[in-house]
Amino acid sequence: MANDIRVCDKCNHVRIKTIVPKLQKLAPDAEIRVGCKSYCGPCARYAFIFINGRYVKAASEDEAIEKIKPYVKK
């Protein structure tokens, strides 16, 4: 089953141009959706990624990618 990954294009702590290629490398079969996730409170303070039904937040984009690794379906 493919991974469902979503990132917010309004988030102050991630850059879409850099995070999407990193996510594609981590999960090549993933469906990556970019757009507002209506998660504005945490989005203003943290980098976050929505993966397979879970919100994962971190201080930086790279830390968020490290934190989602256990949730990536193989």
MODELLER restraints for C-alpha pairs under 7 A, 6 or more apart:
rsr = mdl.restraints
at = mdl.atoms
rsr.add(forms.Gaussian(group=physical.xy_distance, feature=features.Distance(at['CA:2:A'], at['CA:29:A']), mean=5.54, stdev=0.5))
rsr.add(forms.Gaussian(group=physical.xy_distance, feature=features.Distance(at['CA:2:A'], at['CA:30:A']), mean=5.31, stdev=0.5))
rsr.add(forms.Gaussian(group=physical.xy_distance, feature=features.Distance(at['CA:2:A'], at['CA:31:A']), mean=6.94, stdev=0.5))
rsr.add(forms.Gaussian(group=physical.xy_distance, feature=features.Distance(at['CA:3:A'], at['CA:29:A']), mean=6.69, stdev=0.5))
rsr.add(forms.Gaussian(group=physical.xy_distance, feature=features.Distance(at['CA:3:A'], at['CA:30:A']), mean=4.44, stdev=0.5))
rsr.add(forms.Gaussian(group=physical.xy_distance, feature=features.Distance(at['CA:3:A'], at['CA:31:A']), mean=6.21, stdev=0.5))
rsr.add(forms.Gaussian(group=physical.xy_distance, feature=features.Distance(at['CA:3:A'], at['CA:52:A']), mean=6.19, stdev=0.5))
rsr.add(forms.Gaussian(group=physical.xy_distance, feature=features.Distance(at['CA:3:A'], at['CA:72:A']), mean=6.61, stdev=0.5))
rsr.add(forms.Gaussian(group=physical.xy_distance, feature=features.Distance(at['CA:3:A'], at['CA:73:A']), mean=6.16, stdev=0.5))
rsr.add(forms.Gaussian(group=physical.xy_distance, feature=features.Distance(at['CA:4:A'], at['CA:30:A']), mean=5.85, stdev=0.5))
rsr.add(forms.Gaussian(group=physical.xy_distance, feature=features.Distance(at['CA:4:A'], at['CA:31:A']), mean=5.25, stdev=0.5))
rsr.add(forms.Gaussian(group=physical.xy_distance, feature=features.Distance(at['CA:4:A'], at['CA:32:A']), mean=6.42, stdev=0.5))
rsr.add(forms.Gaussian(group=physical.xy_distance, feature=features.Distance(at['CA:4:A'], at['CA:51:A']), mean=5.67, stdev=0.5))
rsr.add(forms.Gaussian(group=physical.xy_distance, feature=features.Distance(at['CA:4:A'], at['CA:52:A']), mean=5.07, stdev=0.5))
rsr.add(forms.Gaussian(group=physical.xy_distance, feature=features.Distance(at['CA:5:A'], at['CA:30:A']), mean=6.60, stdev=0.5))
rsr.add(forms.Gaussian(group=physical.xy_distance, feature=features.Distance(at['CA:5:A'], at['CA:31:A']), mean=6.09, stdev=0.5))
rsr.add(forms.Gaussian(group=physical.xy_distance, feature=features.Distance(at['CA:5:A'], at['CA:32:A']), mean=4.80, stdev=0.5))
rsr.add(forms.Gaussian(group=physical.xy_distance, feature=features.Distance(at['CA:5:A'], at['CA:33:A']), mean=6.35, stdev=0.5))
rsr.add(forms.Gaussian(group=physical.xy_distance, feature=features.Distance(at['CA:5:A'], at['CA:50:A']), mean=5.68, stdev=0.5))
rsr.add(forms.Gaussian(group=physical.xy_distance, feature=features.Distance(at['CA:5:A'], at['CA:51:A']), mean=4.50, stdev=0.5))
rsr.add(forms.Gaussian(group=physical.xy_distance, feature=features.Distance(at['CA:5:A'], at['CA:52:A']), mean=6.49, stdev=0.5))
rsr.add(forms.Gaussian(group=physical.xy_distance, feature=features.Distance(at['CA:6:A'], at['CA:32:A']), mean=5.57, stdev=0.5))
rsr.add(forms.Gaussian(group=physical.xy_distance, feature=features.Distance(at['CA:6:A'], at['CA:33:A']), mean=4.70, stdev=0.5))
rsr.add(forms.Gaussian(group=physical.xy_distance, feature=features.Distance(at['CA:6:A'], at['CA:34:A']), mean=5.86, stdev=0.5))
rsr.add(forms.Gaussian(group=physical.xy_distance, feature=features.Distance(at['CA:6:A'], at['CA:49:A']), mean=6.12, stdev=0.5))
rsr.add(forms.Gaussian(group=physical.xy_distance, feature=features.Distance(at['CA:6:A'], at['CA:50:A']), mean=4.99, stdev=0.5))
rsr.add(forms.Gaussian(group=physical.xy_distance, feature=features.Distance(at['CA:6:A'], at['CA:51:A']), mean=6.43, stdev=0.5))
rsr.add(forms.Gaussian(group=physical.xy_distance, feature=features.Distance(at['CA:7:A'], at['CA:33:A']), mean=6.46, stdev=0.5))
rsr.add(forms.Gaussian(group=physical.xy_distance, feature=features.Distance(at['CA:7:A'], at['CA:34:A']), mean=5.14, stdev=0.5))
rsr.add(forms.Gaussian(group=physical.xy_distance, feature=features.Distance(at['CA:7:A'], at['CA:35:A']), mean=6.47, stdev=0.5))
rsr.add(forms.Gaussian(group=physical.xy_distance, feature=features.Distance(at['CA:7:A'], at['CA:49:A']), mean=5.30, stdev=0.5))
rsr.add(forms.Gaussian(group=physical.xy_distance, feature=features.Distance(at['CA:7:A'], at['CA:50:A']), mean=6.36, stdev=0.5))
rsr.add(forms.Gaussian(group=physical.xy_distance, feature=features.Distance(at['CA:8:A'], at['CA:34:A']), mean=5.72, stdev=0.5))
rsr.add(forms.Gaussian(group=physical.xy_distance, feature=features.Distance(at['CA:8:A'], at['CA:35:A']), mean=4.82, stdev=0.5))
rsr.add(forms.Gaussian(group=physical.xy_distance, feature=features.Distance(at['CA:8:A'], at['CA:36:A']), mean=4.78, stdev=0.5))
rsr.add(forms.Gaussian(group=physical.xy_distance, feature=features.Distance(at['CA:8:A'], at['CA:37:A']), mean=5.88, stdev=0.5))
rsr.add(forms.Gaussian(group=physical.xy_distance, feature=features.Distance(at['CA:9:A'], at['CA:16:A']), mean=6.41, stdev=0.5))
rsr.add(forms.Gaussian(group=physical.xy_distance, feature=features.Distance(at['CA:9:A'], at['CA:34:A']), mean=6.00, stdev=0.5))
rsr.add(forms.Gaussian(group=physical.xy_distance, feature=features.Distance(at['CA:9:A'], at['CA:35:A']), mean=5.13, stdev=0.5))
rsr.add(forms.Gaussian(group=physical.xy_distance, feature=features.Distance(at['CA:9:A'], at['CA:36:A']), mean=6.11, stdev=0.5))
rsr.add(forms.Gaussian(group=physical.xy_distance, feature=features.Distance(at['CA:10:A'], at['CA:36:A']), mean=6.39, stdev=0.5))
rsr.add(forms.Gaussian(group=physical.xy_distance, feature=features.Distance(at['CA:11:A'], at['CA:43:A']), mean=5.40, stdev=0.5))
rsr.add(forms.Gaussian(group=physical.xy_distance, feature=features.Distance(at['CA:11:A'], at['CA:44:A']), mean=6.40, stdev=0.5))
rsr.add(forms.Gaussian(group=physical.xy_distance, feature=features.Distance(at['CA:11:A'], at['CA:47:A']), mean=6.99, stdev=0.5))
rsr.add(forms.Gaussian(group=physical.xy_distance, feature=features.Distance(at['CA:12:A'], at['CA:44:A']), mean=6.07, stdev=0.5))
rsr.add(forms.Gaussian(group=physical.xy_distance, feature=features.Distance(at['CA:13:A'], at['CA:46:A']), mean=6.13, stdev=0.5))
rsr.add(forms.Gaussian(group=physical.xy_distance, feature=features.Distance(at['CA:13:A'], at['CA:47:A']), mean=4.75, stdev=0.5))
rsr.add(forms.Gaussian(group=physical.xy_distance, feature=features.Distance(at['CA:13:A'], at['CA:60:A']), mean=6.37, stdev=0.5))
rsr.add(forms.Gaussian(group=physical.xy_distance, feature=features.Distance(at['CA:13:A'], at['CA:61:A']), mean=6.57, stdev=0.5))
rsr.add(forms.Gaussian(group=physical.xy_distance, feature=features.Distance(at['CA:14:A'], at['CA:47:A']), mean=5.85, stdev=0.5))
rsr.add(forms.Gaussian(group=physical.xy_distance, feature=features.Distance(at['CA:14:A'], at['CA:61:A']), mean=5.39, stdev=0.5))
rsr.add(forms.Gaussian(group=physical.xy_distance, feature=features.Distance(at['CA:24:A'], at['CA:30:A']), mean=6.93, stdev=0.5))
rsr.add(forms.Gaussian(group=physical.xy_distance, feature=features.Distance(at['CA:27:A'], at['CA:72:A']), mean=6.97, stdev=0.5))
rsr.add(forms.Gaussian(group=physical.xy_distance, feature=features.Distance(at['CA:46:A'], at['CA:57:A']), mean=6.04, stdev=0.5))
rsr.add(forms.Gaussian(group=physical.xy_distance, feature=features.Distance(at['CA:46:A'], at['CA:58:A']), mean=5.70, stdev=0.5))
rsr.add(forms.Gaussian(group=physical.xy_distance, feature=features.Distance(at['CA:46:A'], at['CA:59:A']), mean=5.40, stdev=0.5))
rsr.add(forms.Gaussian(group=physical.xy_distance, feature=features.Distance(at['CA:47:A'], at['CA:57:A']), mean=5.61, stdev=0.5))
rsr.add(forms.Gaussian(group=physical.xy_distance, feature=features.Distance(at['CA:47:A'], at['CA:58:A']), mean=5.35, stdev=0.5))
rsr.add(forms.Gaussian(group=physical.xy_distance, feature=features.Distance(at['CA:47:A'], at['CA:59:A']), mean=5.94, stdev=0.5))
rsr.add(forms.Gaussian(group=physical.xy_distance, feature=features.Distance(at['CA:47:A'], at['CA:60:A']), mean=5.49, stdev=0.5))
rsr.add(forms.Gaussian(group=physical.xy_distance, feature=features.Distance(at['CA:47:A'], at['CA:61:A']), mean=5.63, stdev=0.5))
rsr.add(forms.Gaussian(group=physical.xy_distance, feature=features.Distance(at['CA:47:A'], at['CA:64:A']), mean=6.52, stdev=0.5))
rsr.add(forms.Gaussian(group=physical.xy_distance, feature=features.Distance(at['CA:48:A'], at['CA:55:A']), mean=6.75, stdev=0.5))
rsr.add(forms.Gaussian(group=physical.xy_distance, feature=features.Distance(at['CA:48:A'], at['CA:56:A']), mean=5.44, stdev=0.5))
rsr.add(forms.Gaussian(group=physical.xy_distance, feature=features.Distance(at['CA:48:A'], at['CA:57:A']), mean=4.19, stdev=0.5))
rsr.add(forms.Gaussian(group=physical.xy_distance, feature=features.Distance(at['CA:48:A'], at['CA:58:A']), mean=6.27, stdev=0.5))
rsr.add(forms.Gaussian(group=physical.xy_distance, feature=features.Distance(at['CA:48:A'], at['CA:64:A']), mean=6.30, stdev=0.5))
rsr.add(forms.Gaussian(group=physical.xy_distance, feature=features.Distance(at['CA:49:A'], at['CA:55:A']), mean=5.90, stdev=0.5))
rsr.add(forms.Gaussian(group=physical.xy_distance, feature=features.Distance(at['CA:49:A'], at['CA:56:A']), mean=5.36, stdev=0.5))
rsr.add(forms.Gaussian(group=physical.xy_distance, feature=features.Distance(at['CA:49:A'], at['CA:57:A']), mean=6.58, stdev=0.5))
rsr.add(forms.Gaussian(group=physical.xy_distance, feature=features.Distance(at['CA:49:A'], at['CA:64:A']), mean=6.87, stdev=0.5))
rsr.add(forms.Gaussian(group=physical.xy_distance, feature=features.Distance(at['CA:50:A'], at['CA:56:A']), mean=6.19, stdev=0.5))
rsr.add(forms.Gaussian(group=physical.xy_distance, feature=features.Distance(at['CA:56:A'], at['CA:64:A']), mean=6.71, stdev=0.5))
rsr.add(forms.Gaussian(group=physical.xy_distance, feature=features.Distance(at['CA:56:A'], at['CA:67:A']), mean=6.98, stdev=0.5))
rsr.add(forms.Gaussian(group=physical.xy_distance, feature=features.Distance(at['CA:56:A'], at['CA:68:A']), mean=6.65, stdev=0.5))
rsr.add(forms.Gaussian(group=physical.xy_distance, feature=features.Distance(at['CA:57:A'], at['CA:64:A']), mean=5.96, stdev=0.5))
rsr.add(forms.Gaussian(group=physical.xy_distance, feature=features.Distance(at['CA:58:A'], at['CA:64:A']), mean=4.91, stdev=0.5))
